[in-house]
Structures are given as C-alpha cells and as structure tokens.
Amino acid sequence: MHLNELARVMKTVGDESRLKILCLIFNNQKICVSDIAKELGMSVAIVSHHLKVMAKDKLLVPTQEGKCTYYQLPKKPFVSDLKRFICRHK
C-alpha cells in the first residue's frame, strides 16, 4: 500500500463511529446494516453513510441479499493488521 493510500485509509478509520462499526464486523464476519445500527444504537442512515465511506476505501465489501446489504471485510493483509490493532485497544 502506498503512503497516500495509507494516509487516506487511516483518516477513514480514525473516526470513533467507524472504529465501533469495524469492531462489530470483525466480531461477526458479515453483518447487515440494520443489525449494526441496532447493536450500536445509531440510525440506519448514519451507519449506512459510514459503511459507504469505508467501502469506497476498500475496507469493506458490500453484498446485497434481498432487501438487506451485508458488509464484510476483504481478505487483505492491511485489514488483518487493522483487526489486530483495533481488537487489542478496544
């Protein structure tokens, strides 16, 4: 990963709400937007916004199943490193 990409991704995950969302996804592997909102006590619209930002930076992979959009983590070394860092500090 180039430094400019790393800086952009670090800025993206530097948001507390996004860190909470990532922790939830790390623990569930794959989770629906409405379930994330319910679990974290946030609105679906806010969660959806954060998820789209993280998906744009390729931190998450969205999949549509019926009416629900599920998000999961891509299999990338950076994501594995991020999981170890976040899970250690939560």
C-alpha positions in Angstrom: 0.0 0.0 0.0 1.4 3.4 -1.0 1.7 6.1 1.6 -1.0 8.3 0.1 -3.4 5.3 0.2 -2.4 4.5 3.7 -3.0 8.1 4.8 -6.4 8.1 3.3 -7.4 4.8 4.9 -6.1 5.9 8.3 -8.1 9.1 8.0 -11.2 7.0 7.2 -10.8 4.6 10.2 -9.8 7.5 12.5 -13.5 8.2 13.2 -14.8 6.7 16.5 -18.1 5.5 15.0 -16.2 3.8 12.2 -14.0 2.0 14.6 -17.0 0.8 16.5 -18.5 -0.5 13.3 -15.3 -2.2 12.3 -15.1 -3.9 15.7 -18.6 -5.2 15.3 -17.8 -6.5 11.8 -14.6 -8.1 13.0 -16.6 -10.0 15.6 -19.4 -11.0 13.2 -17.6 -11.6 9.9 -20.7 -10.4 8.0 -23.5 -8.2 9.2 -26.5 -6.3 7.9 -26.7 -2.5 8.1 -29.8 -2.6 10.2 -28.2 -5.0 12.7 -25.2 -2.7 13.0 -27.4 0.3 13.7 -29.4 -1.6 16.3 -26.3 -3.0 18.0 -24.6 0.4 18.2 -27.7 2.5 18.9 -27.2 4.5 15.8 -29.6 5.4 12.9 -29.5 3.2 9.8 -28.8 6.3 7.7 -25.7 7.3 9.7 -24.4 3.7 9.8 -25.0 3.4 6.0 -23.1 6.6 5.4 -20.1 5.3 7.4 -20.2 1.9 5.7 -20.2 3.5 2.2 -17.2 5.6 3.1 -15.3 2.6 4.3 -16.4 0.5 1.2 -15.2 3.3 -1.1 -11.7 3.0 0.5 -12.0 -0.8 0.1 -12.0 -1.5 3.8 -15.4 -3.4 3.5 -17.1 -5.4 0.8 -20.9 -4.9 0.4 -23.2 -7.7 -0.8 -26.9 -7.4 -1.4 -29.1 -10.2 -0.2 -32.8 -9.4 -0.7 -33.5 -6.1 0.9 -30.5 -6.2 3.2 -27.0 -5.0 2.4 -24.4 -7.0 4.3 -20.8 -5.8 4.8 -17.8 -8.0 5.4 -14.0 -7.5 5.4 -11.9 -8.1 2.4 -9.0 -10.6 2.7 -6.1 -8.2 2.7 -3.0 -8.0 4.9 -3.8 -4.4 5.9 -7.3 -5.4 7.2 -5.7 -8.3 9.2 -3.2 -5.8 10.8 -6.0 -3.3 11.5 -8.0 -6.0 13.2 -5.1 -6.9 15.5 -4.6 -3.2 16.3 -8.3 -2.4 16.9 -9.1 -5.5 18.9 -6.1 -5.0 21.2 -7.2 -1.5 22.0 -10.9 -1.7 22.5 
